[in-house]
């Protein structure tokens, strides 16, 4: 009976994942948003579908057991998503777009961080550390939203896509560093607090003797050393896998997951978030000769921004986006509580709570859009492309919510500001990707993969290739 409960629950979830995105695609609703909306509707704060299934079959499996399974699959989906985002990152194109990546990373970190600090300071001037936590939450992006939307629009290997994706990862790293410093300062100032959960060694060692400045420098050095080590060592490891397994062996997908999980585990042990670890792992494996088909002549070198037709790459995408990644967005939807939008408090405090939530949403959206637009304009992109880039950095999803939960546990944020972050996630994640799609579809924004040599490439490519080179959604 237990197996029947899991089978029916999995059948219901897979049916929703398969059918709902296809039904709403005509209205330019991204699959990411559709799946997460399903999670909100059927989750613990909605129709309680999983609990109803468990009660109907009346086995030893409860609704909470089913939720834990979805959470576990969602975790693997996040790892898969970040690893595939790393695989799609071409370091050569990153070097070509260093101006756009640099300006977008700096501005989309600094301006939203300043806005977050200001929003918190307007309502609470007594705790500067908490204000910096709010700044780190504002500065973070959600590559879990950005990458699937850019991928759906075929912009992963465009100048625009490379700039937005790369800056998203860099900004997330900076925001995680800022959050780590705030956590350490809070533990130092409140000895009764201790990070006793998790596997990070930083959670079990007192670094307060270093002070904020030296701790920040040391933590940055740890991250840099981790990234460099992974990029240098993993290609050797993957070459060993290629040598050990025959060409076309299906188990290469299994070894890919194994390598990525090992790197994620190593990163977590030294305090590097799994988002960074999985992304760097995917990027390192993709650098291995033979992972993608090599270019055979000068024309194919020019067309290196087109999606590769490597067998293992397509297998990974099929497993990731077809099975694992949807559970990430289902699990996020299960955690969302729409009731927060309608009741942040009672009595005299309700007005203040709603003001905090409103200021949080308005402050983040305005700062993100303005910083993205300014950065892209400085990099030579048009106004509408700049607005699209700014809007893509607006959604706040799992990483932001997870960081806010840690801050709540350490009393860096109270429940009012935590609820405001939940409202922010709901208000930005659901409508913004759809707004981007509609803006591109209605305004005719075009995204060329390169400003140099485009005409020559167009003449030598087929109609299908032109759709990737000139993506006009």
C-alpha positions in Angstrom: 0.0 0.0 0.0 2.9 2.3 0.7 4.2 1.9 -2.8 0.7 2.6 -4.2 0.6 5.9 -2.3 3.9 7.1 -3.8 2.9 5.8 -7.3 -0.3 7.8 -7.3 1.3 10.9 -5.9 4.1 10.8 -8.5 1.5 10.2 -11.2 -0.5 13.2 -10.2 2.6 15.5 -10.0 4.0 14.3 -13.3 0.7 14.8 -15.1 0.5 18.4 -13.8 4.1 19.0 -14.9 3.5 17.7 -18.3 0.0 19.1 -19.1 -0.2 22.5 -17.4 2.8 24.2 -19.0 1.7 23.1 -22.4 -1.8 24.5 -21.8 -0.6 28.0 -20.8 2.2 28.4 -23.3 0.0 30.2 -25.7 -0.3 33.1 -23.2 3.5 33.4 -22.9 3.6 31.9 -19.4 7.0 30.2 -18.8 6.9 26.6 -17.7 8.8 27.6 -14.5 5.9 29.9 -13.5 3.2 27.4 -14.4 4.8 24.6 -12.4 5.3 26.8 -9.4 1.7 28.0 -9.5 0.6 24.4 -9.5 2.7 23.8 -6.4 1.1 26.8 -4.7 -2.4 25.6 -5.7 -2.1 22.0 -4.7 0.4 22.4 -1.8 0.0 22.5 2.0 -1.2 26.1 1.9 -3.6 25.3 -0.9 -5.7 22.2 -1.8 -3.6 19.8 0.3 -3.6 17.3 -2.6 -0.7 15.2 -1.3 -2.3 14.9 2.1 -5.7 14.0 0.5 -4.0 11.2 -1.5 -2.3 9.8 1.6 -5.6 9.9 3.5 -7.6 8.3 0.7 -5.3 5.3 0.4 -5.0 5.1 4.2 -1.5 3.5 4.1 1.4 4.1 6.4 2.5 7.1 4.3 1.4 10.6 5.4 1.2 13.8 3.5 4.3 15.0 5.3 6.2 11.9 4.0 5.2 12.8 0.5 6.3 16.4 1.0 9.7 15.3 2.2 10.1 13.2 -0.9 9.2 16.2 -3.1 11.7 18.4 -1.2 14.5 15.8 -1.7 13.7 15.7 -5.4 13.6 19.5 -5.5 17.1 19.6 -4.0 18.4 17.3 -6.7 16.5 19.5 -9.2 18.3 22.6 -7.9 21.7 20.8 -8.3 20.8 19.7 -11.8 19.7 23.2 -12.8 22.8 24.9 -11.6 25.1 22.2 -13.1 23.4 22.5 -16.5 23.6 26.3 -16.3 27.4 25.9 -15.7 27.6 23.5 -18.7 25.9 26.2 -20.9 28.4 28.9 -19.8 31.1 29.4 -22.5 34.2 31.0 -20.9 35.4 32.3 -24.3 32.1 34.2 -24.8 32.3 35.3 -21.1 35.7 36.9 -21.9 34.2 38.6 -25.0 31.4 40.1 -22.9 33.5 41.1 -19.9 32.4 44.7 -20.2 28.7 43.8 -20.0 29.3 41.1 -17.3 31.4 43.5 -15.1 29.0 46.4 -15.3 25.9 44.3 -14.8 27.5 42.4 -11.9 28.6 45.6 -10.1 25.4 47.6 -10.6 22.9 44.9 -10.0 24.7 44.1 -6.7 25.4 47.6 -5.5 22.2 49.5 -6.3 19.7 46.8 -5.0 21.9 46.3 -1.9 21.7 50.0 -1.1 18.0 49.9 -1.7 17.6 46.9 0.7 19.7 48.6 3.4 17.6 51.8 3.0 14.2 49.9 3.2 15.2 48.2 6.4 16.7 51.4 7.9 13.4 53.3 7.3 11.5 50.9 9.6 14.3 49.9 12.1 17.3 52.0 12.8 18.5 50.0 15.8 20.2 47.0 14.1 22.7 47.8 11.3 23.7 44.1 10.9 20.1 43.2 10.0 20.0 46.1 7.5 23.1 44.5 5.8 21.3 41.2 5.8 18.4 42.8 4.0 20.9 44.4 1.6 22.3 40.9 0.8 18.7 39.6 0.1 18.0 42.4 -2.2 21.3 41.9 -4.0 20.8 38.2 -4.7 19.4 37.0 -8.0 17.5 33.8 -8.8 19.3 31.9 -11.4 16.7 29.2 -10.9 14.3 31.6 -12.7 16.7 33.4 -15.0 18.3 30.4 -16.6 15.1 28.5 -17.5 13.5 31.6 -19.0 16.6 32.5 -21.0 16.9 28.9 -22.1 13.2 28.7 -23.2 13.8 31.8 -25.4 17.0 30.4 -26.9 19.2 33.1 -25.6 21.7 31.0 -23.5 24.5 31.5 -26.0 23.7 35.0 -27.1 25.6 38.1 -25.9 22.6 39.1 -23.9 22.2 35.7 -22.3 25.9 35.3 -21.4 25.9 38.7 -19.7 22.8 38.1 -17.7 23.6 34.5 -16.6 27.2 35.3 -15.7 26.4 38.4 -13.7 23.6 36.5 -11.9 26.1 34.0 -10.6 28.7 36.6 -9.7 26.1 38.7 -7.9 24.8 35.6 -6.0 28.4 34.8 -4.8 28.8 38.4 -3.6 25.5 38.4 -1.8 26.3 35.0 -0.1 29.6 36.4 1.1 27.8 39.5 2.5 25.3 37.2 4.3 28.1 35.0 5.7 29.8 38.0 7.2 26.5 39.2 8.8 25.9 35.7 10.2 29.4 35.6 11.7 29.0 39.0 13.3 25.7 38.1 14.8 27.1 35.0 16.4 30.0 37.0 17.7 27.7 39.6 19.3 25.3 37.0 20.7 27.2 34.0 22.1 24.0 32.2 22.8 23.6 31.7 19.1 25.6 29.0 17.4 25.3 27.5 14.0 24.9 23.8 15.1 23.1 22.7 12.0 24.3 21.9 8.6 27.6 20.3 7.5 29.7 23.4 6.9 32.8 23.6 9.0 32.3 27.3 9.4 29.1 26.5 11.4 31.2 24.7 14.1 34.2 26.9 14.4 34.4 30.3 16.2 36.0 32.8 13.8 35.0 35.9 15.8 38.7 36.5 16.8 39.4 37.4 13.1 37.0 40.3 13.1 34.7 41.2 10.2 37.4 42.5 7.9 39.7 39.6 8.1 36.9 37.1 8.0 35.6 38.6 4.8 39.0 38.5 3.2 39.5 34.9 4.3 36.1 33.8 3.0 36.6 35.4 -0.4 40.0 33.6 -0.6 38.3 30.3 0.2 35.7 30.8 -2.5 38.4 31.8 -5.1 40.6 28.8 -4.1 37.5 26.5 -4.4 36.5 27.8 -7.9 40.1 27.7 -9.2 40.7 24.2 -7.8 37.5 22.8 -9.3 38.1 24.4 -12.7 41.6 22.9 -12.7 41.1 19.5 -11.3 37.7 18.4 -12.6 38.7 18.3 -16.3 41.3 15.7 -15.3 38.8 13.7 -13.4 36.3 13.8 -16.3 39.1 12.7 -18.8 39.5 9.6 -16.5 35.8 9.0 -16.8 35.9 9.3 -20.6 38.9 6.9 -20.7 37.3 4.4 -18.4 33.9 4.3 -20.1 33.4 3.4 -23.8 32.0 6.0 -26.1 28.2 6.4 -25.9 28.0 4.6 -22.5 24.8 5.6 -20.8 26.5 5.5 -17.4 28.3 8.8 -18.2 25.1 10.6 -17.1 25.4 8.8 -13.7 29.1 9.8 -13.4 28.2 13.4 -14.3 25.7 13.5 -11.4 28.3 11.8 -9.1 31.0 14.3 -9.9 28.7 17.2 -9.4 27.4 16.0 -6.1 30.9 15.3 -4.8 31.9 18.9 -5.7 28.7 20.3 -4.1 29.5 18.3 -0.9 33.1 19.6 -0.8 31.9 23.1 -1.3 29.3 22.8 1.5 32.0 21.5 3.9 33.9 24.8 3.5 30.9 27.0 3.5 30.5 27.5 -0.3 26.8 27.4 -1.2 25.6 24.5 -3.3 24.4 27.0 -6.0 28.0 28.0 -6.6 29.4 24.5 -6.2 27.0 22.9 -8.8 27.5 25.8 -11.3 31.3 25.6 -11.1 31.2 21.8 -11.4 29.1 22.0 -14.6 31.3 24.7 -16.0 34.5 22.7 -15.3 33.1 19.5 -16.9 32.1 21.4 -20.0 35.7 22.6 -20.4 36.8 19.0 -20.9 37.8 18.3 -24.5 35.2 15.8 -26.0 32.3 16.8 -23.7 31.0 18.7 -26.7 31.7 18.1 -30.3 34.8 20.0 -31.4 34.6 22.6 -34.2 36.0 21.3 -37.4 36.6 24.5 -39.4 36.6 28.3 -39.1 32.9 28.6 -39.9 32.0 26.1 -37.1 34.2 28.1 -34.8 32.2 31.2 -35.6 29.0 29.3 -34.9 30.3 28.0 -31.5 27.5 30.0 -29.8 24.9 27.7 -31.4 23.5 24.9 -29.2 25.8 21.9 -29.4 24.4 18.5 -30.5 26.5 16.4 -28.1 24.8 13.2 -27.1 25.6 13.3 -23.4 24.6 17.0 -23.2 21.2 16.2 -24.6 20.8 13.3 -22.2 21.6 15.5 -19.3 19.1 18.1 -20.4 16.4 15.5 -20.9 16.9 14.0 -17.4 17.3 17.5 -15.8 14.6 19.6 -17.4 12.3 16.6 -18.1 12.3 15.1 -14.6 14.4 16.7 -11.8 14.1 20.5 -12.3 10.2 20.5 -12.3 10.3 19.1 -8.8 12.4 22.1 -7.7 9.7 24.5 -8.6 6.9 22.3 -7.2 8.7 22.2 -3.9 9.1 26.0 -3.9 5.4 26.3 -4.6 4.6 24.0 -1.7 6.5 26.3 0.6 4.7 29.5 -0.5 1.8 30.7 1.6 -0.5 33.0 -0.3 -2.2 33.9 2.9 0.8 36.1 3.8 -0.4 38.5 1.1 -3.6 39.1 2.9 -2.6 39.1 6.5 0.8 40.3 7.6 -0.4 41.2 11.1 -3.4 42.2 13.1 -4.6 45.3 14.9 -2.4 48.4 15.0 0.7 46.6 13.5 -1.1 45.5 10.3 -0.5 48.9 8.6 3.2 48.9 9.4 3.6 45.3 8.2 1.9 46.0 4.9 4.1 49.1 4.5 7.2 47.0 5.0 6.0 44.5 2.4 5.1 47.2 -0.1 8.4 49.1 0.4 10.3 45.8 0.0 8.6 44.9 -3.3 8.8 48.4 -4.8 12.3 49.0 -3.6 13.7 45.8 -5.1 11.8 46.0 -8.4 12.8 49.6 -9.0 16.5 49.1 -8.0 16.8 45.9 -10.1 15.3 47.3 -13.2 17.2 50.6 -13.0 20.6 48.8 -12.4 20.0 46.3 -15.2 19.0 49.0 -17.7 21.9 51.3 -16.8 24.4 48.4 -17.0 23.2 47.2 -20.4 23.1 50.8 -21.8 26.7 51.3 -20.7 27.6 48.0 -22.5 26.1 49.1 -25.8 22.7 47.4 -25.6 19.4 49.2 -26.4 16.8 50.5 -24.0 14.4 47.6 -24.3 17.2 45.1 -24.0 18.3 46.9 -20.8 14.8 46.8 -19.4 14.6 43.1 -20.2 17.9 42.4 -18.4 16.7 44.4 -15.4 13.4 42.6 -15.2 15.2 39.2 -15.4 17.1 40.0 -12.3 14.0 40.9 -10.3 12.6 37.4 -9.4 13.6 36.2 -5.9 13.3 32.5 -5.3 14.7 29.6 -3.3 18.1 31.1 -2.5 16.6 34.3 -1.1 14.0 32.4 0.9 16.6 30.0 2.3 18.9 32.9 3.3 15.9 34.7 4.9 15.1 31.6 6.9 18.7 31.4 8.3 18.4 35.1 9.2 15.1 34.5 11.0 16.6 31.6 13.0 19.6 33.8 14.1 17.3 36.7 15.0 18.8 38.8 12.2 15.3 39.3 10.9 12.0 39.3 12.8 8.8 37.7 11.5 7.5 40.9 9.9 10.6 41.3 7.6 10.7 37.6 6.9 7.0 37.7 5.8 7.9 40.7 3.6 10.6 38.5 1.9 7.9 35.8 1.3 5.6 38.4 -0.3 8.5 39.6 -2.4 9.2 36.1 -3.7 5.6 35.6 -4.7 5.1 39.1 -6.1 8.3 38.9 -8.3 8.5 35.2 -9.3 5.0 34.7 -10.7 4.4 37.7 -12.9 7.9 39.0 -13.9 9.0 36.1 -16.2 5.7 36.4 -18.1 6.1 40.2 -18.3 9.6 39.6 -19.9 8.1 37.2 -22.4 5.3 39.5 -23.3 7.6 42.5 -23.6 9.9 40.6 -26.0 6.9 39.2 -28.0 5.0 42.5 -28.3 7.9 45.0 -28.8 10.0 43.0 -31.2 13.2 43.1 -29.2 15.9 41.2 -31.1 19.0 39.6 -29.5 21.9 38.9 -31.9 24.4 36.3 -30.7 27.3 38.5 -31.9 27.7 42.0 -33.2 30.8 41.0 -35.3 30.5 38.8 -38.4 26.8 38.2 -38.1 26.1 38.8 -41.8 28.7 36.2 -42.9 27.4 33.7 -40.5 23.8 34.2 -41.6 24.8 33.6 -45.3 26.4 30.2 -44.4 23.8 28.9 -42.1 20.4 27.2 -42.6 17.1 28.7 -41.6 17.1 26.7 -38.4 20.4 28.2 -37.4 19.2 31.7 -38.1 16.5 31.2 -35.5 19.3 30.8 -32.9 21.4 33.6 -34.2 18.6 36.2 -34.5 16.2 35.3 -31.6 13.2 37.5 -32.0 10.5 36.1 -29.7 
